[in-house]
Amino acid sequence: MSAYKCIDCFSGAGGLCLGLTQAGFDVVYSFDIDAKAIATMRANSDLFNNHRCEVRDITTIQVKELLSSLSLEPGELDLLAGGPPCQGFSIQRRGMDQDARNLLVESYFLLVQGVAPKMFLMENVPGIEGKRGHNLLHQLLSRMSERYFIHEQILDARNYDVPQRRRRVVIVGERKDAGSPFFAYPAPSSRTITVRDAIGHLPEPPLDGSDYPGLPLHRRDRLSHLNLERLMHLKEGQGRDYLPDYLLADCHKRSSTVIGHRNVYGRMAWDDVAPTITARFDSFTRGQFGHPEQNRSISLREGALLQTFPKNFIFVGNKVEVARQIGNAVPVNLARTIGEQLIKCLDRWTTLNR
């Protein structure tokens, strides 16, 4: 049986795409509006079986043109996958509830309707089920349920061979041709991969801020004297609650039980999973992103390993752009595990419809 064909929307640096490829999908096309992210995917083209990837805005895609360029007809694609930008739904975001990025979820489902794949996959933050996203999401899912069985569950990446706490809503649709649903979410792994497992083998990066020889992006971030002193006061697994008052920023002098942000200025713990790797994980002032024992934030390469990218994966862009690509990615191992379940479903679906 030939590999199942997939289109990856909002591909970013390719975490979801790589995991689906490892699971056995033939990703025939991927796109993202971020040119640096697409440059990253092209720099790793061998890992993605050299498929076509482009800088593209989903709102400009014409379904007929897209399918024709891939020699596909509506209904022939096996999987349409994607994680629309989630910042508008995040509970951490301040400001008005309306956010233009939220409408990209609607654009994604319009593409699903036009392409009519056998299955679709959407990944997003749990906040999409909060006040900023619930009504929109379920209006769209209600529309999709006319043709698709809809599955929705929150998965924590730590349960699927990812050394990181990362809760995400995973929505799967399977077309109703077979008459009954087959998809099942993956069972949690029997093991836990820790920070030590993921990055404990790496050498300490040079003190001058350069890359460790032969290991691109494994370098120190520059720390102020104040932040260095903060780190030196903390043991692994500790955050701002363990700092003396004189080292706290004014905004953090109220108890974390009142204002939250318990883990800013924090260190990771060797024998636990990491916190959620965000788009600003390169600064320990933004979370528990300090190295467990060395007086530095984790490196960009360490962040990528905690997202389960291969050690030799190439990232294109400056420090901020690379951190964003890493932090916004779907962990590769989580994507692979979900992909394996999708393939099991498609196998049953295909057998029944022969």
Number of C-alpha atoms within 10 A of each C-alpha: 4 7 12 17 17 23 24 23 25 25 30 30 30 30 26 28 33 27 25 28 22 19 19 17 24 21 25 18 21 25 24 22 16 18 17 20 27 24 20 20 31 22 16 19 14 10 17 22 13 15 15 16 22 18 17 17 14 18 13 8 12 11 17 13 10 14 16 11 10 13 9 13 15 16 15 14 21 23 29 26 26 24 24 23 18 19 17 23 24 16 14 9 10 8 8 8 13 12 13 8 14 21 16 19 22 18 16 20 20 17 19 23 16 14 22 22 25 22 25 24 20 19 23 23 22 21 19 24 16 13 12 19 21 15 13 16 16 13 11 15 19 12 12 18 15 11 15 22 20 20 16 13 12 16 19 16 23 25 21 24 20 26 29 26 16 23 16 18 19 19 16 23 25 27 22 17 14 14 10 11 18 16 21 13 17 16 10 15 13 8 10 18 20 21 24 18 15 22 19 13 8 13 10 13 19 13 13 10 12 14 17 17 11 8 14 16 21 23 24 22 19 14 15 9 8 11 18 14 14 22 27 14 16 21 17 18 19 22 25 28 20 16 18 11 12 9 15 18 10 9 8 17 15 12 13 13 9 8 11 11 17 19 22 20 26 29 30 27 21 19 16 18 22 27 21 20 25 19 18 19 25 27 21 25 18 17 24 30 29 30 24 25 16 15 19 25 29 25 24 24 27 23 25 27 22 28 28 22 23 14 12 12 15 18 27 18 15 10 13 13 17 25 24 21 24 30 23 23 22 29 29 27 25 24 22 23 21 21 24 20 18 27 20 14 17 20 14 14 22 12 9 11 8 5
